[in-house]
Amino acid sequence: MCDKLSPVRNGQLTQTHTLYSRIVLSCISELFFRMQQHLSANMKQPEFVILGGGIVGLSCAVRLLEKYPEASLHIIGEHFSPHTTSDVAAGLWGPYALGNTSETACRKWAKDTHTYMHQLWRSGQAEQCGLCLVPVVELFRAEEETTPWWHDIVFGFQSHRLQPERTEFLGHKLGQNMYRMGISYITFTCEPTRLMNHYRKILSAHKVQFRTARLESLRCLTKLKINSNAIIINCLGLGAHHVVGDAELGPIRGQVQKVNAEGVFHSFANDECYIIPNTDTVTLGGTKQKSTRTSPCPVDRYMIRTNCTAIVPSLGEARLLKDAVGLRPVRSSGVRVEMEKVYLFDGKHGKQASLLVHNYGHGGAGITLAWGCAGEVVHLVEREMGSSIESKL
């Protein structure tokens, strides 16, 4: 019959077992850490191919390089600034024409962009990035109080029920007595041409390659000698309609005038027109037409100048710099930011899977959402690359 262990000996065995467990766990942790280091050291830096040379595509490029500074990056676009849809925009921060984009997602992306603009403005880069902080007034026909979901993102938001005398004054000034409500706030305008030029300098310093090409389909990438392992970022805007066959995507035509009008420092908007000051010019608009016409329309030109002059009479004498037209990429179900696998390139055992991240359909809010959506793209890529490392372990 075995003797029972004494309490002292039993305690010694417990301590020995605990010490042994700690040693084993420490060895496993060290082994896992060394395996991660080995994989990271031997993994090739990621390669990205961005489709689209507008503000959305360039924002993605900058944010990807911030996360992966050693990455290889190519940008393929049919046009680059100053010949993109982004160059037409006045760049007033404000969600607009976003289809059925969820409020939660839109709020996240828009706030991220607004915070970024504020950081640029405070850092002394406002002029080179085309940033201005401007007061905004918007008028509405509806009598109920209007408080948009983004009211706490901008500065100093106020909602006003117009007094009868103010309504009468505006009715006389604008030619019709119809406005009952108004909102005022302070936010940023960001001149896209300047910001894209700023981005391009950053990207060129990292030896990012810019290639001009029109894509009829994703299959065209196989003819451009793109690395089959590259992660593809689709920022084609309206071009995604034919390149990826998205039938939900359609154009909303916007025509504007760029004028020289010193002394205009406030932004104004109603259902008929808008006046938005930029760094060197003032943008007068605009139209919201389901049309693919890209040439200026004389009727629209007259309407824009007439309506804006009714608000600010001095604009009647403002020197016209140019008429411009852009087609807003509006997607009925909302902005698309998601990842999928596509099979474009030939591999050893048939078609090889490539990662494709979609980032398009920003409607009239490309400037408003660009930086935030680019952050979402980085998050998707980071999550996928993390999963890839874990699977190899």
Kinemage of the C-alpha trace (Angstrom):
@kinemage 1
@onewidth
@group {chain A} dominant
@subgroup {mainchain}
@vectorlist {calphas} color= white
{ca met a 1} P 0.000 0.000 0.000
{ca cys a 2} L 1.439 3.331 -1.089
{ca asp a 3} L 2.002 5.971 1.442
{ca lys a 4} L -0.053 9.122 1.005
{ca leu a 5} L 1.864 12.202 -0.070
{ca ser a 6} L 2.565 14.569 2.718
{ca pro a 7} L 1.156 18.119 2.368
{ca val a 8} L 4.697 19.436 2.009
{ca arg a 9} L 5.573 17.087 -0.853
{ca asn a 10} L 2.235 17.711 -2.545
{ca gly a 11} L 2.918 21.459 -2.479
{ca gln a 12} L 6.373 20.914 -3.979
{ca leu a 13} L 4.868 18.922 -6.872
{ca thr a 14} L 2.327 21.669 -7.503
{ca gln a 15} L 5.069 24.299 -7.658
{ca thr a 16} L 7.120 22.101 -10.006
{ca his a 17} L 4.119 21.587 -12.286
{ca thr a 18} L 3.422 25.343 -12.368
{ca leu a 19} L 7.054 26.130 -13.186
{ca tyr a 20} L 7.091 23.490 -15.935
{ca ser a 21} L 3.892 24.938 -17.468
{ca arg a 22} L 5.381 28.410 -17.504
{ca ile a 23} L 8.526 27.170 -19.242
{ca val a 24} L 6.501 25.335 -21.899
{ca leu a 25} L 4.267 28.361 -22.554
{ca ser a 26} L 7.307 30.616 -22.756
{ca cys a 27} L 8.928 28.312 -25.317
{ca ile a 28} L 5.757 28.157 -27.408
{ca ser a 29} L 5.404 31.951 -27.337
{ca glu a 30} L 9.034 32.402 -28.347
{ca leu a 31} L 8.640 29.903 -31.188
{ca phe a 32} L 5.477 31.611 -32.434
{ca phe a 33} L 7.175 35.015 -32.268
{ca arg a 34} L 10.198 33.751 -34.246
{ca met a 35} L 7.931 32.205 -36.878
{ca gln a 36} L 6.107 35.511 -37.285
{ca gln a 37} L 9.412 37.353 -37.623
{ca his a 38} L 10.630 34.845 -40.194
{ca leu a 39} L 7.454 35.110 -42.247
{ca ser a 40} L 7.426 38.898 -42.075
{ca ala a 41} L 11.070 39.083 -43.125
{ca asn a 42} L 10.524 36.755 -46.058
{ca met a 43} L 7.200 38.155 -47.204
{ca lys a 44} L 7.342 40.457 -50.164
{ca gln a 45} L 6.094 43.976 -49.621
{ca pro a 46} L 2.542 44.337 -50.926
{ca glu a 47} L 1.865 45.659 -54.395
{ca phe a 48} L -1.180 47.788 -55.140
{ca val a 49} L -2.768 48.796 -58.422
{ca ile a 50} L -5.230 51.673 -58.085
{ca leu a 51} L -7.728 52.178 -60.878
{ca gly a 52} L -8.789 55.821 -61.131
{ca gly a 53} L -6.835 59.075 -60.970
{ca gly a 54} L -9.370 61.306 -59.198
{ca ile a 55} L -9.503 62.429 -55.573
{ca val a 56} L -10.796 59.036 -54.380
{ca gly a 57} L -7.993 57.092 -56.054
{ca leu a 58} L -5.211 59.440 -54.931
{ca ser a 59} L -6.536 59.480 -51.352
{ca cys a 60} L -6.339 55.677 -51.327
{ca ala a 61} L -2.785 55.817 -52.635
{ca val a 62} L -1.646 58.224 -49.915
{ca arg a 63} L -3.281 56.260 -47.097
{ca leu a 64} L -1.934 52.926 -48.353
{ca leu a 65} L 1.591 54.358 -48.474
{ca glu a 66} L 1.190 55.675 -44.937
{ca lys a 67} L 0.419 52.121 -43.807
{ca tyr a 68} L 2.818 50.312 -46.170
{ca pro a 69} L 5.639 52.786 -46.972
{ca glu a 70} L 7.727 50.148 -48.779
{ca ala a 71} L 4.864 48.960 -50.982
{ca ser a 72} L 4.962 49.087 -54.765
{ca leu a 73} L 2.101 51.191 -56.079
{ca his a 74} L 0.734 51.895 -59.553
{ca ile a 75} L -2.112 54.253 -60.451
{ca ile a 76} L -3.922 53.690 -63.742
{ca gly a 77} L -6.328 56.359 -64.939
{ca glu a 78} L -7.919 57.502 -68.144
{ca his a 79} L -7.444 61.081 -66.947
{ca phe a 80} L -5.460 62.842 -64.250
{ca ser a 81} L -5.806 66.335 -62.779
{ca pro a 82} L -6.730 68.862 -64.061
{ca his a 83} L -8.927 66.738 -66.352
{ca thr a 84} L -10.898 64.648 -63.837
{ca thr a 85} L -14.446 64.896 -62.518
{ca ser a 86} L -12.932 65.917 -59.176
{ca asp a 87} L -11.457 69.065 -60.765
{ca val a 88} L -14.956 70.349 -61.560
{ca ala a 89} L -16.168 70.170 -57.954
{ca ala a 90} L -16.196 73.202 -55.687
{ca gly a 91} L -15.170 70.946 -52.807
{ca leu a 92} L -17.598 72.081 -50.101
{ca trp a 93} L -17.643 69.470 -47.329
{ca gly a 94} L -21.160 68.071 -47.176
{ca pro a 95} L -22.797 64.678 -47.867
{ca tyr a 96} L -24.855 64.877 -51.069
{ca ala a 97} L -26.407 62.480 -53.634
{ca leu a 98} L -25.312 59.320 -51.857
{ca gly a 99} L -28.135 56.980 -52.796
{ca asn a 100} L -29.017 54.597 -49.972
{ca thr a 101} L -25.652 54.695 -48.237
{ca ser a 102} L -26.157 53.806 -44.573
{ca glu a 103} L -26.028 56.766 -42.224
{ca thr a 104} L -23.597 54.905 -39.951
{ca ala a 105} L -21.050 54.331 -42.718
{ca cys a 106} L -21.508 57.782 -44.217
{ca arg a 107} L -21.059 59.442 -40.844
{ca lys a 108} L -17.850 57.514 -40.175
{ca trp a 109} L -16.289 58.370 -43.541
{ca ala a 110} L -17.453 61.987 -43.620
{ca lys a 111} L -16.281 62.704 -40.077
{ca asp a 112} L -12.900 61.119 -40.772
{ca thr a 113} L -12.468 63.402 -43.793
{ca his a 114} L -13.595 66.508 -41.884
{ca thr a 115} L -11.116 65.750 -39.091
{ca tyr a 116} L -8.354 65.298 -41.665
{ca met a 117} L -9.193 68.631 -43.311
{ca his a 118} L -9.063 70.309 -39.917
{ca gln a 119} L -5.625 68.802 -39.266
{ca leu a 120} L -4.306 70.037 -42.613
{ca trp a 121} L -5.766 73.485 -41.983
{ca arg a 122} L -4.203 73.740 -38.516
{ca ser a 123} L -0.833 72.438 -39.746
{ca gly a 124} L -0.303 75.415 -42.048
{ca gln a 125} L -0.935 73.474 -45.265
{ca ala a 126} L -4.270 75.109 -46.052
{ca glu a 127} L -3.106 77.139 -49.043
{ca gln a 128} L -1.204 74.368 -50.813
{ca cys a 129} L -4.098 71.933 -50.209
{ca gly a 130} L -6.777 74.418 -51.297
{ca leu a 131} L -8.503 74.550 -47.914
{ca cys a 132} L -10.735 77.390 -46.755
{ca leu a 133} L -12.869 77.615 -43.616
{ca val a 134} L -16.129 79.270 -44.672
{ca pro a 135} L -19.529 80.186 -43.210
{ca val a 136} L -22.428 78.479 -45.019
{ca val a 137} L -26.113 79.423 -45.280
{ca glu a 138} L -28.709 77.082 -46.809
{ca leu a 139} L -32.395 77.875 -47.346
{ca phe a 140} L -35.315 75.460 -47.723
{ca arg a 141} L -38.958 75.590 -48.740
{ca ala a 142} L -40.053 73.129 -46.050
{ca glu a 143} L -41.510 74.632 -42.890
{ca glu a 144} L -40.462 71.859 -40.504
{ca glu a 145} L -37.182 72.307 -38.670
{ca thr a 146} L -34.270 70.686 -40.473
{ca thr a 147} L -31.397 69.127 -38.529
{ca pro a 148} L -29.160 66.874 -40.658
{ca trp a 149} L -27.293 63.968 -39.076
{ca trp a 150} L -23.951 65.700 -39.676
{ca his a 151} L -24.861 68.816 -37.652
{ca asp a 152} L -22.394 67.940 -34.858
{ca ile a 153} L -19.468 67.409 -37.250
{ca val a 154} L -19.392 70.945 -38.654
{ca phe a 155} L -18.784 74.020 -36.508
{ca gly a 156} L -21.484 76.246 -35.002
{ca phe a 157} L -24.523 74.576 -36.580
{ca gln a 158} L -27.807 76.455 -36.162
{ca ser a 159} L -31.288 75.824 -37.549
{ca his a 160} L -33.520 78.848 -38.137
{ca arg a 161} L -37.209 79.288 -38.701
{ca leu a 162} L -37.281 82.423 -40.807
{ca gln a 163} L -39.284 85.342 -39.483
{ca pro a 164} L -42.043 86.711 -41.773
{ca glu a 165} L -40.100 89.893 -42.520
{ca arg a 166} L -37.020 87.867 -43.473
{ca thr a 167} L -39.117 85.570 -45.661
{ca glu a 168} L -40.635 88.589 -47.390
{ca phe a 169} L -37.203 90.156 -47.914
{ca leu a 170} L -35.750 86.965 -49.397
{ca gly a 171} L -38.828 86.447 -51.527
{ca his a 172} L -38.424 89.919 -52.996
{ca lys a 173} L -34.666 89.452 -53.420
{ca leu a 174} L -34.954 86.022 -55.037
{ca gly a 175} L -38.048 86.758 -57.057
{ca gln a 176} L -40.382 84.414 -55.181
{ca asn a 177} L -41.659 84.082 -51.645
{ca met a 178} L -41.018 80.450 -50.754
{ca tyr a 179} L -38.312 79.990 -48.097
{ca arg a 180} L -39.383 79.120 -44.569
{ca met a 181} L -36.363 77.422 -42.986
{ca gly a 182} L -32.628 77.863 -43.036
{ca ile a 183} L -29.474 76.418 -41.534
{ca ser a 184} L -26.084 77.996 -40.972
{ca tyr a 185} L -22.740 76.493 -40.034
{ca ile a 186} L -19.013 76.734 -40.676
{ca thr a 187} L -17.096 74.069 -42.567
{ca phe a 188} L -14.317 73.563 -45.105
{ca thr a 189} L -14.083 73.936 -48.817
{ca cys a 190} L -11.252 71.925 -50.311
{ca glu a 191} L -10.240 72.776 -53.861
{ca pro a 192} L -9.714 69.323 -55.412
{ca thr a 193} L -7.170 70.430 -58.016
{ca arg a 194} L -4.841 71.795 -55.348
{ca leu a 195} L -5.278 68.824 -53.029
{ca met a 196} L -4.619 66.346 -55.847
{ca asn a 197} L -1.477 68.278 -56.799
{ca his a 198} L -0.362 68.034 -53.157
{ca tyr a 199} L -1.021 64.285 -53.175
{ca arg a 200} L 0.800 63.822 -56.446
{ca lys a 201} L 3.953 65.372 -54.999
{ca ile a 202} L 3.794 62.957 -52.060
{ca leu a 203} L 3.252 59.975 -54.341
{ca ser a 204} L 5.960 60.973 -56.805
{ca ala a 205} L 8.443 61.220 -53.930
{ca his a 206} L 7.657 57.546 -53.216
{ca lys a 207} L 8.228 56.692 -56.893
{ca val a 208} L 4.589 55.775 -57.474
{ca gln a 209} L 3.997 55.011 -61.151
{ca phe a 210} L 1.204 56.847 -62.996
{ca arg a 211} L -0.099 55.207 -66.159
{ca thr a 212} L -2.681 56.603 -68.566
{ca ala a 213} L -5.029 53.965 -69.954
{ca arg a 214} L -8.733 53.439 -70.542
{ca leu a 215} L -10.061 50.152 -69.207
{ca glu a 216} L -13.018 48.514 -70.896
{ca ser a 217} L -13.017 45.675 -68.360
{ca leu a 218} L -10.864 44.252 -65.575
{ca arg a 219} L -9.561 41.735 -68.091
{ca cys a 220} L -7.608 44.595 -69.704
{ca leu a 221} L -5.230 44.499 -66.727
{ca thr a 222} L -3.728 41.272 -68.060
{ca lys a 223} L -2.464 43.211 -71.088
{ca leu a 224} L -0.829 45.912 -68.953
{ca lys a 225} L 1.715 43.539 -67.404
{ca ile a 226} L 0.280 43.894 -63.920
{ca asn a 227} L 1.655 41.581 -61.229
{ca ser a 228} L -0.928 38.855 -60.677
{ca asn a 229} L -0.344 39.078 -56.904
{ca ala a 230} L -1.110 42.799 -56.755
{ca ile a 231} L -4.122 44.000 -54.780
{ca ile a 232} L -6.419 45.955 -57.111
{ca ile a 233} L -8.280 49.010 -55.785
{ca asn a 234} L -11.250 50.069 -57.921
{ca cys a 235} L -11.729 53.853 -57.660
{ca leu a 236} L -13.134 54.318 -61.166
{ca gly a 237} L -16.174 56.364 -60.218
{ca leu a 238} L -18.648 56.309 -63.082
{ca gly a 239} L -16.254 54.089 -65.036
{ca ala a 240} L -17.165 51.191 -62.752
{ca his a 241} L -20.472 50.994 -64.636
{ca his a 242} L -18.820 49.274 -67.599
{ca val a 243} L -15.572 47.996 -66.076
{ca val a 244} L -17.245 45.870 -63.378
{ca gly a 245} L -20.752 45.913 -64.856
{ca asp a 246} L -22.479 47.800 -62.035
{ca ala a 247} L -25.957 48.620 -63.343
{ca glu a 248} L -26.805 50.551 -60.148
{ca leu a 249} L -24.356 53.290 -61.094
{ca gly a 250} L -25.527 56.283 -63.108
{ca pro a 251} L -24.547 59.894 -63.885
{ca ile a 252} L -26.012 63.050 -62.370
{ca arg a 253} L -24.756 65.953 -64.462
{ca gly a 254} L -23.383 69.033 -62.765
{ca gln a 255} L -22.501 72.229 -64.624
{ca val a 256} L -20.692 75.082 -62.886
{ca gln a 257} L -18.978 78.376 -63.587
{ca lys a 258} L -15.576 79.269 -62.182
{ca val a 259} L -15.417 83.037 -61.761
{ca asn a 260} L -13.082 85.661 -60.388
{ca ala a 261} L -15.078 87.356 -57.623
{ca glu a 262} L -13.034 88.986 -54.895
{ca gly a 263} L -14.893 89.738 -51.699
{ca val a 264} L -17.097 86.622 -51.661
{ca phe a 265} L -16.253 84.760 -48.452
{ca his a 266} L -19.585 83.108 -47.585
{ca ser a 267} L -21.101 80.013 -49.154
{ca phe a 268} L -24.800 80.073 -50.008
{ca ala a 269} L -27.086 77.314 -51.286
{ca asn a 270} L -30.754 76.759 -52.029
{ca asp a 271} L -32.664 74.451 -54.349
{ca glu a 272} L -31.830 76.589 -57.385
{ca cys a 273} L -28.178 77.504 -57.016
{ca tyr a 274} L -25.058 77.604 -54.890
{ca ile a 275} L -22.146 79.982 -54.401
{ca ile a 276} L -18.941 78.449 -53.025
{ca pro a 277} L -15.699 80.410 -52.531
{ca asn a 278} L -12.387 78.642 -53.116
{ca thr a 279} L -8.805 79.799 -52.683
{ca asp a 280} L -8.512 81.857 -55.876
{ca thr a 281} L -11.936 81.533 -57.487
{ca val a 282} L -15.636 81.260 -56.707
{ca thr a 283} L -17.690 78.345 -58.020
{ca leu a 284} L -21.255 79.066 -59.138
{ca gly a 285} L -23.702 76.233 -59.665
{ca gly a 286} L -25.420 74.265 -60.489
{ca thr a 287} L -27.424 71.496 -62.096
{ca lys a 288} L -28.667 68.050 -61.019
{ca gln a 289} L -29.616 66.357 -64.277
{ca lys a 290} L -29.785 62.714 -65.322
{ca ser a 291} L -27.642 63.224 -68.387
{ca thr a 292} L -24.325 62.153 -69.900
{ca arg a 293} L -23.702 65.470 -71.671
{ca thr a 294} L -20.196 66.675 -70.813
{ca ser a 295} L -20.213 69.936 -72.775
{ca pro a 296} L -21.516 73.188 -71.220
{ca cys a 297} L -25.127 74.078 -71.975
{ca pro a 298} L -25.853 77.790 -72.748
{ca val a 299} L -29.253 77.573 -71.040
{ca asp a 300} L -27.676 76.203 -67.859
{ca arg a 301} L -24.978 78.861 -68.050
{ca tyr a 302} L -27.590 81.626 -68.125
{ca met a 303} L -29.656 80.056 -65.332
{ca ile a 304} L -26.652 79.638 -63.040
{ca arg a 305} L -25.444 83.214 -63.418
{ca thr a 306} L -28.962 84.661 -63.103
{ca asn a 307} L -29.830 82.732 -59.942
{ca cys a 308} L -26.509 83.442 -58.252
{ca thr a 309} L -26.627 87.135 -59.150
{ca ala a 310} L -30.034 87.360 -57.471
{ca ile a 311} L -28.282 86.412 -54.221
{ca val a 312} L -25.063 88.400 -54.692
{ca pro a 313} L -25.619 91.163 -57.294
{ca ser a 314} L -21.888 91.810 -57.730
{ca leu a 315} L -21.547 88.343 -59.295
{ca gly a 316} L -23.214 89.726 -62.393
{ca glu a 317} L -19.946 91.513 -63.153
{ca ala a 318} L -17.664 88.657 -62.086
{ca arg a 319} L -15.186 87.618 -64.769
{ca leu a 320} L -15.897 84.154 -66.135
{ca leu a 321} L -12.816 81.940 -66.036
{ca lys a 322} L -14.442 78.812 -67.429
{ca asp a 323} L -17.573 76.709 -67.647
{ca ala a 324} L -17.115 73.141 -66.439
{ca val a 325} L -19.193 69.974 -66.427
{ca gly a 326} L -18.809 66.854 -64.307
{ca leu a 327} L -20.840 63.655 -64.071
{ca arg a 328} L -21.432 62.641 -60.457
{ca pro a 329} L -21.199 58.840 -59.969
{ca val a 330} L -24.432 58.143 -58.073
{ca arg a 331} L -25.150 54.550 -57.031
{ca ser a 332} L -28.742 53.709 -56.091
{ca ser a 333} L -27.834 51.340 -53.240
{ca gly a 334} L -25.101 53.658 -51.984
{ca val a 335} L -21.327 53.948 -51.887
{ca arg a 336} L -19.576 50.628 -52.476
{ca val a 337} L -16.550 49.888 -50.288
{ca glu a 338} L -15.946 46.147 -50.088
{ca met a 339} L -13.515 43.390 -51.065
{ca glu a 340} L -13.951 40.400 -53.341
{ca lys a 341} L -11.841 37.861 -55.214
{ca val a 342} L -11.655 37.928 -59.001
{ca tyr a 343} L -10.018 35.508 -61.425
{ca leu a 344} L -8.134 37.433 -64.107
{ca phe a 345} L -4.650 35.957 -64.397
{ca asp a 346} L -3.510 32.511 -65.461
{ca gly a 347} L -1.859 30.399 -62.756
{ca lys a 348} L -0.300 26.944 -62.586
{ca his a 349} L -3.660 25.315 -61.985
{ca gly a 350} L -6.073 27.513 -63.913
{ca lys a 351} L -7.130 31.051 -63.128
{ca gln a 352} L -5.456 32.673 -60.122
{ca ala a 353} L -7.473 34.595 -57.531
{ca ser a 354} L -6.719 38.308 -57.141
{ca leu a 355} L -7.991 40.618 -54.418
{ca leu a 356} L -10.178 43.469 -55.647
{ca val a 357} L -11.287 46.269 -53.318
{ca his a 358} L -14.146 48.437 -54.577
{ca asn a 359} L -14.327 52.110 -53.604
{ca tyr a 360} L -16.756 54.018 -55.838
{ca gly a 361} L -20.236 55.512 -56.110
{ca his a 362} L -19.590 58.630 -54.003
{ca gly a 363} L -22.202 60.728 -55.814
{ca gly a 364} L -21.789 64.428 -55.106
{ca ala a 365} L -19.640 63.816 -52.023
{ca gly a 366} L -16.330 62.609 -53.413
{ca ile a 367} L -14.355 65.263 -51.541
{ca thr a 368} L -16.453 64.757 -48.411
{ca leu a 369} L -15.868 61.003 -48.213
{ca ala a 370} L -12.549 60.418 -50.015
{ca trp a 371} L -10.202 60.339 -47.025
{ca gly a 372} L -12.588 58.365 -44.827
{ca cys a 373} L -13.320 55.771 -47.511
{ca ala a 374} L -9.592 55.441 -48.178
{ca gly a 375} L -9.187 54.569 -44.503
{ca glu a 376} L -11.848 51.887 -44.914
{ca val a 377} L -9.910 50.452 -47.863
{ca val a 378} L -6.732 50.300 -45.762
{ca his a 379} L -8.682 48.513 -43.018
{ca leu a 380} L -9.952 45.879 -45.471
{ca val a 381} L -6.458 45.323 -46.874
{ca glu a 382} L -4.906 45.144 -43.409
{ca arg a 383} L -7.483 42.595 -42.261
{ca glu a 384} L -6.937 40.436 -45.346
{ca met a 385} L -3.156 40.544 -45.059
{ca gly a 386} L -3.388 39.680 -41.360
{ca ser a 387} L -5.548 36.668 -42.192
{ca ser a 388} L -3.011 35.627 -44.825
{ca ile a 389} L -0.150 35.652 -42.296
{ca glu a 390} L -2.175 33.646 -39.762
{ca ser a 391} L -3.073 31.018 -42.366
{ca lys a 392} L 0.611 30.550 -43.260
{ca leu a 393} L 1.472 30.048 -39.601
